[in-house]
């Protein structure tokens, strides 16, 4: 956590409140520096124009503690930038909960799995808690309790839920050995060299092969080379590896990258998807195939993949999207090294604690804007364009239920002229148009006459279209929400988001990431979001803005008249009479 010098004549920018929220003055000259200083232990929850609200949670404090930060560091940051004295309860909460992390440890000896603590009294009390007692084989003696076999995952979840997350130093199985190194030269002939932060991320995760490393999450923006970090970890662990990805396109991208950048041979890597089910020393599978079953009452038939090889490493790509059923099998795989890769720790299902407990705490993160400043990801210009509803549709909107309000706002036909104008303003650029509703995308495709990829597009056809887009044969591409995840289109520099789950910060991270890969010519990336003014879509947009602000991006809000020539006059709002 970096310190900055504040002008003593200017009021400090931060107000720390007793409910563990922080208010940061948006217009303060030191806003950016203070935002970065509090980022390791906070989460942005509101971002109105003048004051941004951050929350300090137990989980954010534990992630900070696991990354090596102390309660003293956190409190020093708050005291340095807080306009007023810190509330006594805030100091108590930060000290208490950060110091709880690591008071309990999971270790292993000749008897089995051990829960231990230097605070014998604490261990005695914890082992009496009903949710913990079910996993205790032998009550504590001299600060050590013997746990039941195969309880490593469940007890970590239970300990986190009661507010005493354990440090896991029970060690890992080596897995079947595999000779693997990073190439000096890629197959394309270009030199292969890890960036400094990629090298650091791999080193921090592996921790010299000790029990101090081996499980955790790396948080980096899309386009920053998280896949390369995964390969760097594989080269350190040198063992059979299972890679879990979001879809077939992502799986095949991983396979291409591994063959291009490591010494793995084609016969040593395989795909385990709906199209092909082969096990190899390096196997790349999809979440979809793992969670497939014919009936909800059946077991998951493909969970057997976890037992069909002596895996020494499991990589969870886009770990924030990890399906709930995979948590269950992950609880049984705690002796296997586990690496999570993501652009955001936010999960829409609220299962951040499960990621923390079962995959591991946050091990490494670099803010988006720092990587942008170093030239590793493209500079992004974010613009929200507000489009009104037509008068005839306002009545329908006013009378609709919430679901139909969302559909009406998202599929507003007056967004299409704006799309056409944006395309006109970006001649020669690689443009992605992404949306949530297939009828809307079908109409845009009919008007523009450009290719489109949806969930029903066969995998072979998807690969061909994406390749032609990468090569510049196709310059405008329409994608449904399947384009959110792990698509390697490095030369896309304009994204037009015409509809989406605008309340989803994780979706915003993925979509922005589609255009953040650095451009050969150093061009900026443009991220446009079209929303219908004065509707639920605009309200949902506030959550999207949270993500952009949290990552340090500013954005402009513009009206459709700036993009549509001779736009018709807008009718006055029509409000239904009360019943």
C-alpha positions as CSV (number, residue, x, y, z in Angstrom):
1,X,0.0,0.0,0.0
2,X,1.6,3.2,-1.2
3,X,1.7,6.5,0.7
4,X,1.1,9.8,-0.9
5,X,1.8,13.4,0.2
6,X,-1.3,15.5,0.7
7,X,-1.3,19.3,0.6
8,X,-1.9,20.4,4.2
9,X,-4.0,23.3,3.0
10,X,-6.5,21.0,1.3
11,X,-9.0,19.0,3.3
12,X,-8.4,15.3,3.2
13,X,-10.5,13.3,0.7
14,X,-11.8,10.4,2.8
15,X,-14.5,10.1,5.4
16,X,-14.5,6.8,7.4
17,X,-17.9,5.9,8.8
18,X,-18.9,3.7,11.7
19,X,-20.7,1.3,9.5
20,X,-17.4,0.3,7.8
21,X,-18.1,2.4,4.7
22,X,-15.7,5.0,3.3
23,X,-16.8,8.1,1.4
24,X,-14.2,9.3,-1.1
25,X,-14.6,12.8,-2.7
26,X,-14.6,12.2,-6.4
27,X,-13.3,15.7,-7.4
28,X,-10.5,15.8,-4.9
29,X,-7.1,16.3,-6.5
30,X,-5.7,13.2,-4.8
31,X,-8.8,11.0,-5.5
32,X,-6.9,8.6,-7.9
33,X,-4.0,8.0,-5.5
34,X,-6.3,7.4,-2.5
35,X,-8.5,5.1,-4.5
36,X,-5.5,3.0,-5.4
37,X,-4.3,3.0,-1.7
38,X,-7.6,1.6,-0.4
39,X,-8.2,-0.8,-3.2
40,X,-6.5,-3.8,-1.5
41,X,-9.0,-3.9,1.3
42,X,-12.2,-2.3,0.0
43,X,-15.0,-2.8,-2.5
44,X,-16.8,0.1,-4.3
45,X,-20.5,-0.1,-3.7
46,X,-21.9,3.3,-4.9
47,X,-20.7,5.9,-7.3
48,X,-22.8,9.0,-7.6
49,X,-21.3,12.0,-9.2
50,X,-19.5,13.7,-6.3
51,X,-18.9,11.0,-3.6
52,X,-18.0,7.4,-4.1
53,X,-18.8,4.9,-1.3
54,X,-16.5,1.9,-0.5
55,X,-17.2,-0.9,1.9
56,X,-14.7,-2.7,4.2
57,X,-15.9,-6.3,4.7
58,X,-14.5,-9.2,6.6
59,X,-13.8,-10.9,3.3
60,X,-11.9,-7.9,1.9
61,X,-9.9,-7.7,5.1
62,X,-9.0,-11.5,4.9
63,X,-8.0,-11.2,1.3
64,X,-5.7,-8.3,2.2
65,X,-4.3,-10.3,5.1
66,X,-3.7,-13.3,2.9
67,X,-1.8,-11.1,0.5
68,X,0.5,-10.0,3.2
69,X,-1.0,-6.7,4.4
70,X,-1.3,-6.1,8.2
71,X,-4.0,-4.3,10.1
72,X,-1.5,-1.6,10.9
73,X,-0.9,-0.9,7.2
74,X,-4.7,-0.7,6.6
75,X,-5.2,1.6,9.6
76,X,-2.2,3.8,8.6
77,X,-3.7,4.3,5.2
78,X,-7.1,5.3,6.6
79,X,-5.6,7.6,9.2
80,X,-3.4,9.3,6.6
81,X,-6.3,10.2,4.3
82,X,-9.3,10.4,6.6
83,X,-10.7,13.9,7.2
84,X,-11.8,13.0,10.8
85,X,-10.5,10.6,13.5
86,X,-11.3,6.9,12.8
87,X,-14.4,5.6,14.7
88,X,-13.2,3.3,17.5
89,X,-15.4,0.4,16.3
90,X,-13.8,0.6,12.8
91,X,-10.3,0.3,14.4
92,X,-11.5,-2.6,16.5
93,X,-13.2,-4.5,13.5
94,X,-10.1,-4.1,11.3
95,X,-7.7,-5.2,13.9
96,X,-9.9,-8.1,15.1
97,X,-10.8,-9.6,11.8
98,X,-7.5,-9.2,10.0
99,X,-5.8,-10.8,13.0
100,X,-8.3,-13.7,12.9
101,X,-6.9,-14.8,9.6
102,X,-4.2,-17.4,10.3
103,X,-4.9,-17.9,14.0
104,X,-6.2,-21.3,13.0
105,X,-4.1,-23.4,10.7
106,X,-4.7,-26.7,8.9
107,X,-1.7,-28.9,8.8
108,X,-1.0,-32.6,8.3
109,X,1.1,-35.2,10.3
110,X,1.4,-39.0,10.5
111,X,-2.1,-39.1,12.2
112,X,-3.9,-37.2,9.5
113,X,-5.4,-33.7,9.1
114,X,-4.8,-31.4,12.0
115,X,-6.5,-28.1,13.1
116,X,-4.1,-26.2,15.3
117,X,-3.6,-22.9,17.0
118,X,-1.2,-21.2,19.3
119,X,-4.3,-20.0,21.1
120,X,-5.4,-23.2,22.8
121,X,-8.5,-21.6,24.3
122,X,-9.7,-20.3,20.9
123,X,-9.2,-23.8,19.4
124,X,-11.2,-25.3,22.3
125,X,-14.1,-22.9,21.7
126,X,-14.1,-23.3,17.9
127,X,-14.2,-27.1,18.1
128,X,-17.3,-26.8,20.2
129,X,-19.2,-24.9,17.5
130,X,-21.8,-27.3,16.0
131,X,-20.7,-26.6,12.3
132,X,-17.1,-27.4,13.2
133,X,-17.6,-30.2,15.8
134,X,-19.0,-32.6,13.1
135,X,-15.5,-32.6,11.5
136,X,-13.5,-33.2,14.7
137,X,-12.2,-36.8,15.2
138,X,-10.4,-36.1,18.4
139,X,-10.8,-33.0,20.6
140,X,-7.9,-30.5,21.0
141,X,-4.8,-31.6,23.0
142,X,-2.0,-29.1,23.4
143,X,-3.5,-26.8,20.7
144,X,-4.0,-29.6,18.1
145,X,-7.3,-31.3,17.1
146,X,-7.4,-34.3,14.8
147,X,-10.0,-33.9,12.0
148,X,-12.0,-36.5,10.1
149,X,-10.5,-37.7,6.8
150,X,-11.6,-35.8,3.7
151,X,-12.9,-32.8,5.8
152,X,-10.3,-30.3,4.5
153,X,-12.6,-28.5,2.1
154,X,-15.8,-28.5,4.2
155,X,-14.1,-27.3,7.4
156,X,-12.4,-24.4,5.6
157,X,-15.8,-23.3,4.4
158,X,-17.3,-23.7,7.8
159,X,-14.5,-21.8,9.5
160,X,-14.9,-18.9,7.1
161,X,-18.6,-18.8,7.7
162,X,-18.1,-18.5,11.5
163,X,-15.5,-15.7,11.0
164,X,-12.2,-17.6,11.6
165,X,-10.7,-18.5,8.2
166,X,-7.9,-21.0,8.5
167,X,-4.5,-20.7,6.9
168,X,-4.1,-24.0,4.9
169,X,-0.6,-25.4,5.2
170,X,-1.6,-29.1,4.9
171,X,0.4,-29.4,1.7
172,X,-0.3,-30.8,-1.7
173,X,0.2,-33.9,-3.7
174,X,2.8,-33.7,-6.4
175,X,0.7,-35.3,-9.2
176,X,2.2,-37.2,-12.1
177,X,5.4,-35.5,-13.2
178,X,5.4,-33.7,-16.6
179,X,8.4,-32.1,-18.3
180,X,7.2,-28.7,-19.3
181,X,9.0,-25.4,-19.8
182,X,8.2,-22.0,-21.4
183,X,9.5,-21.6,-24.9
184,X,12.2,-19.0,-25.7
185,X,10.6,-18.5,-29.1
186,X,7.0,-19.0,-29.9
187,X,5.9,-21.1,-32.9
188,X,5.3,-17.8,-34.8
189,X,9.0,-17.1,-34.4
190,X,8.4,-14.2,-32.0
191,X,10.4,-14.2,-28.8
192,X,8.6,-15.5,-25.7
193,X,9.3,-13.6,-22.5
194,X,7.1,-13.3,-19.4
195,X,6.2,-9.7,-18.4
196,X,7.4,-8.7,-14.9
197,X,4.0,-9.0,-13.3
198,X,3.3,-12.3,-15.0
199,X,6.6,-13.6,-13.6
200,X,5.7,-12.2,-10.2
201,X,2.2,-13.7,-10.2
202,X,3.6,-17.2,-10.9
203,X,6.3,-16.8,-8.3
204,X,3.8,-15.6,-5.6
205,X,1.4,-18.5,-6.3
206,X,4.0,-21.2,-6.4
207,X,5.9,-19.9,-3.3
208,X,8.9,-22.1,-4.0
209,X,6.8,-25.2,-4.0
210,X,6.1,-24.9,-0.3
211,X,2.8,-25.3,1.5
212,X,2.6,-21.5,1.8
213,X,1.6,-21.4,-1.9
214,X,-0.3,-23.6,-4.2
215,X,-3.8,-22.3,-3.9
216,X,-5.3,-18.9,-4.6
217,X,-6.7,-16.4,-7.1
218,X,-4.8,-14.1,-9.5
219,X,-6.8,-11.0,-10.4
220,X,-5.8,-9.2,-13.6
221,X,-7.8,-7.5,-16.4
222,X,-8.7,-9.3,-19.6
223,X,-5.9,-8.8,-22.1
224,X,-3.2,-8.8,-19.5
225,X,-2.2,-12.4,-20.2
226,X,-3.8,-14.5,-17.4
227,X,-3.5,-17.5,-19.7
228,X,0.3,-17.0,-19.9
229,X,0.4,-16.8,-16.0
230,X,-1.4,-20.2,-16.0
231,X,1.3,-21.6,-18.2
232,X,4.0,-20.1,-16.1
233,X,2.6,-21.8,-13.1
234,X,2.4,-25.1,-15.0
235,X,6.1,-24.8,-15.8
236,X,6.9,-24.3,-12.1
237,X,4.7,-27.2,-10.9
238,X,5.8,-29.5,-13.8
239,X,2.9,-32.0,-13.3
240,X,-0.2,-33.3,-15.0
241,X,-2.7,-30.3,-15.2
242,X,-6.4,-30.0,-15.6
243,X,-7.6,-26.6,-17.1
244,X,-11.3,-25.7,-16.6
245,X,-12.7,-23.1,-19.0
246,X,-16.0,-21.4,-19.8
247,X,-16.7,-22.9,-23.3
248,X,-15.3,-24.8,-26.2
249,X,-13.9,-21.7,-27.9
250,X,-12.0,-20.8,-24.7
251,X,-10.8,-24.4,-24.4
252,X,-9.4,-24.5,-27.9
253,X,-7.8,-21.1,-27.3
254,X,-6.0,-22.5,-24.2
255,X,-4.7,-25.4,-26.3
256,X,-3.4,-23.2,-29.0
257,X,-1.7,-20.9,-26.5
258,X,-0.1,-23.8,-24.6
259,X,1.3,-25.4,-27.8
260,X,2.5,-22.0,-29.0
261,X,4.3,-20.9,-25.7
262,X,5.3,-24.1,-23.9
263,X,7.3,-27.2,-24.8
264,X,4.1,-29.4,-24.5
265,X,3.7,-31.6,-27.6
266,X,0.3,-32.0,-29.4
267,X,0.1,-35.6,-28.1
268,X,0.4,-34.4,-24.5
269,X,-2.7,-32.1,-24.6
270,X,-6.3,-32.9,-25.2
271,X,-9.8,-31.4,-25.1
272,X,-12.6,-32.7,-22.9
273,X,-15.8,-31.1,-24.2
274,X,-19.1,-32.0,-25.7
275,X,-17.2,-32.6,-29.0
276,X,-14.2,-34.6,-27.8
277,X,-13.6,-36.4,-24.5
278,X,-9.9,-37.4,-24.2
279,X,-7.7,-37.4,-21.2
280,X,-4.0,-36.4,-21.6
281,X,-1.2,-35.1,-19.3
282,X,-2.7,-31.6,-19.9
283,X,-6.5,-31.7,-20.3
284,X,-8.6,-28.7,-21.1
285,X,-12.3,-29.1,-20.1
286,X,-15.3,-26.9,-20.0
287,X,-17.6,-26.1,-17.1
288,X,-20.5,-27.1,-19.3
289,X,-19.4,-30.6,-19.7
290,X,-18.6,-31.0,-16.1
291,X,-22.1,-29.9,-15.0
292,X,-23.9,-31.8,-17.7
293,X,-26.5,-34.4,-16.6
294,X,-29.7,-35.7,-18.2
295,X,-31.8,-35.1,-15.1
296,X,-31.5,-33.0,-12.0
297,X,-31.8,-36.2,-9.8
298,X,-28.8,-37.8,-11.4
299,X,-25.1,-37.5,-10.4
300,X,-22.8,-35.5,-12.7
301,X,-21.3,-38.2,-15.0
302,X,-18.2,-36.2,-16.0
303,X,-17.0,-35.5,-12.5
304,X,-15.0,-38.7,-13.0
305,X,-12.5,-36.7,-14.9
306,X,-11.1,-35.5,-11.6
307,X,-10.2,-39.1,-10.7
308,X,-9.0,-40.3,-14.1
309,X,-5.5,-38.8,-13.7
310,X,-3.2,-37.9,-10.8
311,X,-3.6,-34.2,-11.4
312,X,-1.0,-32.0,-9.6
313,X,-2.6,-28.7,-10.7
314,X,-6.1,-27.5,-11.5
315,X,-6.5,-24.1,-13.2
316,X,-10.0,-22.5,-13.0
317,X,-10.2,-20.0,-15.8
318,X,-12.8,-17.1,-15.1
319,X,-13.1,-18.5,-11.6
320,X,-15.8,-15.9,-10.8
321,X,-18.1,-18.0,-13.1
322,X,-17.3,-21.3,-11.5
323,X,-20.6,-23.2,-11.4
324,X,-21.9,-24.1,-7.9
325,X,-21.7,-27.9,-8.5
326,X,-17.9,-27.6,-9.2
327,X,-17.5,-26.2,-5.7
328,X,-18.6,-29.6,-4.4
329,X,-15.9,-31.5,-6.2
330,X,-13.3,-28.8,-5.5
331,X,-14.0,-29.4,-1.8
332,X,-12.7,-32.9,-2.3
333,X,-9.6,-31.7,-4.3
334,X,-7.9,-29.7,-1.6
335,X,-4.7,-31.7,-1.8
336,X,-4.3,-30.6,-5.4
337,X,-2.8,-27.2,-6.2
338,X,-5.6,-24.9,-7.4
339,X,-5.1,-21.6,-9.4
340,X,-8.1,-19.3,-10.1
341,X,-7.8,-16.7,-12.8
342,X,-10.3,-13.8,-13.1
343,X,-10.7,-10.1,-13.9
344,X,-13.0,-9.6,-10.9
345,X,-13.7,-11.3,-7.6
346,X,-17.4,-10.2,-7.8
347,X,-19.8,-13.1,-8.2
348,X,-23.5,-12.4,-9.0
349,X,-24.5,-15.4,-6.8
350,X,-22.6,-14.0,-3.7
351,X,-20.3,-17.1,-3.4
352,X,-17.2,-15.1,-2.9
353,X,-16.5,-16.9,0.4
354,X,-16.7,-20.3,-1.3
355,X,-14.0,-19.1,-3.8
356,X,-11.9,-17.8,-0.9
357,X,-12.3,-21.1,1.0
358,X,-12.1,-23.7,-1.7
359,X,-10.0,-22.2,-4.5
360,X,-8.0,-19.9,-2.2
361,X,-7.5,-16.3,-1.2
362,X,-6.5,-13.5,-3.6
363,X,-2.7,-14.0,-4.1
364,X,-1.9,-11.3,-6.7
365,X,-3.5,-8.3,-8.3
366,X,-2.5,-5.3,-10.5
367,X,-4.9,-2.5,-11.0
368,X,-6.1,-2.1,-14.6
369,X,-4.9,1.5,-15.0
370,X,-1.4,0.6,-13.9
371,X,-1.1,-1.9,-16.7
372,X,-2.6,0.6,-19.1
373,X,0.0,3.1,-18.0
374,X,2.7,0.6,-18.7
375,X,1.3,-0.2,-22.1
376,X,0.3,-3.8,-21.4
377,X,-3.4,-3.2,-22.1
378,X,-5.0,-0.6,-24.4
379,X,-6.1,2.8,-23.1
380,X,-9.9,2.7,-23.0
381,X,-12.4,5.5,-23.7
382,X,-15.8,4.5,-22.1
383,X,-19.0,6.3,-23.3
384,X,-22.6,5.8,-22.3
385,X,-25.1,6.9,-24.9
386,X,-28.7,7.5,-23.7
387,X,-31.5,6.8,-26.2
388,X,-35.1,7.8,-25.4
389,X,-38.2,5.6,-25.8
390,X,-40.6,6.6,-28.5
391,X,-43.9,8.1,-27.3
392,X,-45.9,5.1,-28.4
393,X,-43.7,2.7,-26.4
394,X,-43.6,4.8,-23.2
395,X,-47.2,3.9,-22.4
396,X,-46.4,0.2,-22.9
397,X,-43.3,0.6,-20.8
398,X,-45.1,2.4,-17.9
399,X,-47.7,-0.4,-17.7
400,X,-45.3,-3.4,-18.0
401,X,-44.0,-5.6,-15.2
402,X,-40.3,-5.5,-14.3
403,X,-39.2,-8.2,-16.7
404,X,-41.0,-6.7,-19.7
405,X,-39.7,-3.2,-18.8
406,X,-36.2,-4.6,-19.0
407,X,-36.8,-6.2,-22.4
408,X,-38.5,-3.1,-23.8
409,X,-35.7,-0.8,-22.7
410,X,-32.9,-3.2,-23.9
411,X,-34.4,-3.7,-27.3
412,X,-35.3,-0.1,-28.0
413,X,-35.2,0.1,-31.9
414,X,-33.9,3.7,-31.8
415,X,-30.5,2.2,-30.7
416,X,-30.0,0.9,-34.2
417,X,-29.4,4.3,-35.9
418,X,-26.8,5.0,-33.2
419,X,-25.0,1.8,-33.9
420,X,-24.9,2.7,-37.6
421,X,-23.5,6.1,-36.8
422,X,-20.8,4.7,-34.5
423,X,-19.7,2.3,-37.3
424,X,-19.5,5.3,-39.7
425,X,-17.3,7.1,-37.2
426,X,-14.9,4.2,-36.9
427,X,-13.9,3.4,-40.5
428,X,-11.3,0.6,-40.8
429,X,-11.6,-0.3,-37.1
430,X,-12.4,-3.8,-35.8
431,X,-15.8,-3.5,-34.3
432,X,-17.7,-5.9,-32.0
433,X,-21.4,-5.5,-31.4
434,X,-22.6,-7.4,-28.4
435,X,-26.1,-7.9,-27.0
436,X,-28.3,-10.0,-24.9
437,X,-31.4,-10.5,-27.0
438,X,-31.3,-12.7,-30.2
439,X,-34.3,-11.0,-31.9
440,X,-32.5,-7.6,-31.6
441,X,-29.2,-9.1,-32.9
442,X,-31.0,-10.8,-35.8
443,X,-32.5,-7.4,-36.8
444,X,-29.1,-5.7,-36.6
445,X,-27.5,-8.4,-38.7
446,X,-30.2,-8.1,-41.3
447,X,-29.6,-4.3,-41.5
448,X,-25.8,-4.5,-41.5
449,X,-25.2,-7.7,-43.4
450,X,-22.3,-8.8,-41.2
451,X,-21.5,-12.2,-39.5
452,X,-23.0,-13.1,-36.2
453,X,-22.1,-15.7,-33.5
454,X,-24.7,-16.9,-31.0
455,X,-24.9,-19.9,-28.7
456,X,-26.4,-22.0,-31.5
457,X,-23.5,-21.3,-33.9
458,X,-21.5,-24.6,-34.3
459,X,-18.1,-24.6,-32.7
460,X,-16.3,-25.1,-36.1
461,X,-18.2,-22.1,-37.6
462,X,-17.4,-20.0,-34.5
463,X,-13.7,-20.8,-34.9
464,X,-13.7,-19.9,-38.6
465,X,-15.5,-16.5,-38.0
466,X,-13.3,-15.6,-35.0
467,X,-10.2,-16.4,-37.1
468,X,-11.4,-14.3,-40.0
469,X,-12.0,-11.4,-37.6
470,X,-8.5,-11.8,-36.2
471,X,-7.1,-11.7,-39.7
472,X,-9.1,-8.7,-40.7
473,X,-11.2,-10.5,-43.4
474,X,-14.2,-9.6,-41.2
475,X,-14.1,-6.1,-39.7
476,X,-17.5,-6.0,-38.0
477,X,-18.8,-8.9,-35.9
478,X,-22.1,-9.3,-33.9
479,X,-21.9,-11.6,-30.9
480,X,-24.4,-12.7,-28.3
481,X,-23.4,-13.1,-24.6
482,X,-21.2,-16.0,-25.7
483,X,-18.7,-13.3,-26.6
484,X,-18.3,-12.3,-23.0
485,X,-15.8,-15.0,-22.2
486,X,-12.2,-15.9,-23.2
487,X,-12.3,-14.9,-26.8
488,X,-8.9,-14.1,-28.3
489,X,-9.6,-11.1,-30.6
490,X,-6.6,-8.9,-29.9
491,X,-7.2,-6.4,-32.7
492,X,-10.8,-5.6,-31.7
493,X,-10.7,-1.9,-30.7
494,X,-14.3,-0.8,-30.7
495,X,-17.1,-2.5,-28.7
496,X,-20.7,-1.5,-28.9
497,X,-22.8,-2.9,-26.1
498,X,-26.4,-2.7,-27.3
499,X,-28.0,-4.7,-24.5
500,X,-26.9,-6.9,-21.6
501,X,-27.2,-7.8,-17.9
502,X,-26.3,-4.2,-17.0
503,X,-26.5,-5.0,-13.3
504,X,-23.6,-7.4,-13.7
505,X,-20.2,-6.0,-12.8
506,X,-18.6,-9.3,-13.9
507,X,-20.2,-9.0,-17.4
508,X,-18.9,-5.5,-17.7
509,X,-15.4,-6.7,-16.8
510,X,-15.5,-9.4,-19.5
511,X,-17.0,-7.1,-22.2
512,X,-14.5,-4.3,-21.6
513,X,-11.8,-6.9,-21.7
514,X,-12.6,-7.8,-25.2
515,X,-11.1,-4.6,-26.5
516,X,-8.3,-4.1,-23.9
517,X,-5.6,-6.2,-25.5
518,X,-2.8,-3.8,-26.6
519,X,-2.9,-2.7,-30.2
520,X,0.1,-2.9,-32.5
521,X,-0.4,0.7,-33.5
522,X,-1.0,1.9,-30.0
523,X,-4.6,2.9,-30.8
524,X,-7.1,3.5,-28.1
525,X,-10.0,1.2,-27.3
526,X,-13.5,2.5,-27.5
527,X,-16.2,1.0,-25.3
528,X,-19.8,2.3,-26.0
529,X,-22.8,1.3,-24.0
530,X,-26.3,2.1,-25.4
531,X,-29.0,2.5,-22.7
532,X,-32.6,3.7,-22.8
533,X,-33.0,6.9,-20.9
534,X,-35.3,7.1,-17.8
535,X,-35.8,3.3,-17.6
536,X,-34.7,0.3,-15.6
537,X,-31.8,-0.1,-18.0
538,X,-30.4,3.2,-17.0
539,X,-30.8,2.3,-13.3
540,X,-28.9,-1.0,-13.9
541,X,-26.2,1.0,-15.6
542,X,-25.2,2.4,-12.2
543,X,-23.8,-1.0,-11.2
544,X,-21.9,-1.1,-14.5
545,X,-20.4,2.3,-13.6
546,X,-19.2,0.9,-10.3
547,X,-16.9,-1.5,-12.1
548,X,-15.5,1.2,-14.4
549,X,-14.9,3.6,-11.6
550,X,-13.4,0.9,-9.4
551,X,-10.9,0.2,-12.1
552,X,-10.0,3.8,-12.5
553,X,-11.9,4.5,-15.8
554,X,-13.8,7.7,-16.4
555,X,-16.7,7.7,-18.8
556,X,-18.8,10.2,-20.7
557,X,-22.5,10.2,-20.8
558,X,-23.9,11.5,-24.1
559,X,-27.3,11.8,-25.7
560,X,-28.4,10.1,-28.9
561,X,-28.8,13.4,-30.6
562,X,-25.0,13.6,-30.7
563,X,-25.0,10.6,-33.0
564,X,-28.3,10.7,-35.0
565,X,-28.7,13.4,-37.6
566,X,-32.1,15.0,-37.7
567,X,-33.3,13.0,-34.7
568,X,-37.0,13.4,-34.2
569,X,-38.3,15.6,-31.4
570,X,-38.9,13.6,-28.3
571,X,-42.5,13.5,-27.0
572,X,-43.3,14.4,-23.5
573,X,-43.3,11.5,-21.0
574,X,-46.6,9.7,-20.6
575,X,-47.4,8.6,-17.1
576,X,-50.4,6.2,-16.5
577,X,-53.1,7.6,-14.3
578,X,-53.4,6.0,-10.9
579,X,-56.0,3.3,-10.7
